[in-house]
Amino acid sequence: MERLSAFVLRRKGLVTLLAVLAFFVGMGATPIAIQRLSEVYAHPGMPAFDANQEIVTIYGNGGYQRPFVPVVVLPEGQRADASKEALGRAFAAVATKLPQSRVVSYADTGDPRLVGSDGRTTFGLVFPGTYSDGSPPGGGLGETPDESPVIIEAMTQHLPPGSKIHVTGLDTLAPSVDAGGVDVPAKIGIGVLAAVLVLFLVFRSMLALVPILISVLSIFASFIVILLLTLVMTVHDVALTTMPLLGLGIAVDYSLLLVARWREEQANGFRGDEAVHRAMAGAGRAVLFSGVAVAIGLVTMVVLPVPFLRSLGIAGMIIAAMSVAATLTVLPVLLALTGQRLDRRATTGKRFAREADAGRAWSAWARGVVRLRRPAALVSGGLLVALSLTALGVDLGLPESRHLKTTGPGHDGLVALTSAGIPAGVVTPIDTLVTGDPAAAIGQISQVEGVATVLAPESAAWRRQGSAVVSVLPVAENGTAAGEATITRIRETVPDNVRVGGNAAQSMDFQSRTYGAFPWMLALIGLVTFVMLTRAFRSLLLPLKAIVLNLLSLGAVIGAMVLLWQFGWGTRELLDIQPTGSIGEFVPLTIFAFLYGLSMDYEVFILARMREEYDRTGNTHQAVIEGVGRTGRLVTSAALILFISFAALAMTPELDVKVFASGLALGILLDATLIRGVLVPAVVAMMGRWNWWLPGWAARLLRVRPSAMKDVAPDGVPAHG
């Protein structure tokens, strides 16, 4: 770090020129890059996805799409078999109102399993080719236009007077979600405002604007790289949603650490370039290792064969790299040229003199944790373990109707179905694509355990280009374990000319591909992190502790998500939305990838300072108190900025983004409080001199100097004097 610091400070003019150039080029590149981002969330190579894509290509509907399910209850004394003609006209009217749609009913098939036990309740399926507002088929749960009014209006005039029509289906049962998209500028604005306020509270001077400037520079520079990447690969628009907020947090984190260390060196009497050199020597390494930790966590998504997750990981790695680069090159020049002028008000009087000392409040807190280290570790660790055990019950599948709306027209339709003895699974049909004559496949699928019926009308809407689309109606909903078992049995039964698609099958394929190798990937990431942190801390046990606590933190976050989204504890109160009873298959993976690095940021900041203080004093307890006292305010401030940013993102109308962002916000909150504020100092204090153990053979292997445990007793108190 000393060599890098000397290099950039000898070239202040050049560094400044390059930074200004990157800023303006990035401003110009950003709108172009945004226009080139892809909105297609493809999973090529996954059997169900490929089947769904071909169904949509040939038929213009269905596949991953969830159908609307019109439920007709005829008046007393009238039966469905006697009203077949009227039912046919009613469902045909729906097909007319929704062009390119695929519609099936009892009138088309004569299938008695489409009629309830009362003889007057019947239902059909409507797969819109385009919605009434002109939008294409598909969309996230609850984000598709509600076609219930259109369907009811079209059917009413053709049915016997007194008939009741309800439209159900997962989308009508799901929480209403505005599909207008994420207001990215507004969310970034909230994050920037939060950062400015927190930084002014920390620095009490215009120096608070420096981390914001570094953050903005990092984000614009990252969009230059994103634009170049769009020339050679597909980059998805998830980068637009997450990269600016992540960049705001990471760049501010790194800048905050370096600026705070520079102020400390100023308070110790060092000025000019010398203060910058000393700050870089102390905090620069922590910034570098933190950036590497973020990149290691995001590798999880980059290596996965899912394009939009790969884009998310690449974008995160780019912003992390740019944040490190700007912090270690541009920020030292800014501090050397303008730091004292910007910090003039704060660097006078008693307040500035106190910069040389650790924070009183955080030092007092650390002393309390050290004194009560065993009960502190037991209570905080116990809570995190309990949340992690809760995470074992995470549901990554599709939502079940019983977890969705319990009132409203969609629920009324589901009640009408089930009251008539029709299984709830019919609202989650499984589209399959059959090449050639479908007769044999239909017969085989009909015999599969868990299948209620198979629908395959002989019409142009269902048979085209030498293929047939067959909708399989299961007894159990696809979101249940029984429903997934039915899909597995269908796949094992059908011949090679049948491809099983549908919403649930695609979700199952995604889970199998992304989580199947996850334990091995986690082991590899843990190993790389261990080696990196062993070099950083010159210890074998500190990195191991850091990784274990990091994984415990991540497990606790998933457990909190289970409580929030599966069990619905506080979901309506905090996020003003009804929980769906499941988390979503991509959420734990993306939360892990982001929080692994972000959490390790705070770990590195704190432990690096503890290591430095231990090298100076040889006293573990003093190292803990001084380390927390020096970094507690910084970690809390950085975490608060990120928490507010992701909490703002969680207020977005898109359900998937809401779930993802709320998980990140919860993770940052748990990590900055229970983990870094209590468990880390408590465990380090309990481990005593063994924290610093690095035998000679390991030091030689890693090419660092050995770490003697000095004259410190197991309880962390110097053995001599």
Buried (B, 14 or more C-beta within 10 A) or exposed (E): BEEBBBEBBEBBEEBBEEBEEBBEBBEEBBEEBBEBBBEEBBBEEBBBBBBBBBBBEBBBBBBBBBBBBBBBBBEEEBEBBEBBEBBBBBBBBBBEBBEBBBBBBBBBBEBEBBBBEBBBBBBBBBBBBBBBEEEBBBBBBBBBBBBBEBBBEBBEEBBBEEBBBBBBBBBBBBBBBEBEBBBBEEBBEBBBEBBBBBBBEBBEBBBBBBBBBBBBBBBBBBBBBBBEBBEEEBBBBBBBBBBBBBBBBBBBBBBBBBBBBBBBBBBEEBEEBEBBBBBBBBBBBBBBBBBBBBBBBBBBBBEBEBBBBBBBBBBBBBBBBBBBBBBBBBBBBBBBBEBBEBBEBBBEEEEBEEBEEBBEEBBEBBBBBBEBBEEBBEBBBEBBBEBBEBBEEBBBBBBBBEBBBEEBBBBBBBBBBBEBEBBBBBBBBBBBBBBEEBEBBBEBBEEBEBBBBBBBBEEEBBBEEEBBBBBBBBBBBBBBEBBBBBBBBBBEBBEEBBBBBBBBBBBBBBBEBBBEBBEEBBEBBBEBBBEBBBBBBBBBBBBBBBBEBBBBBBBBBBBBBBBBBBBBBEBEEBBEBBBBBBBBBBBBBBBBBBBBBBBBBBBBBBBBBBBBBBEEBBBBBBBBBBBBBBBBBBBBBBBBBBBBBBBBBBBBBBBBBBBBBBBBBBBBBBBBBBBBBBBBBBBBBBBBBBBBBBEEEBBEEBEBEEBBBBEBBEEBEBEEE
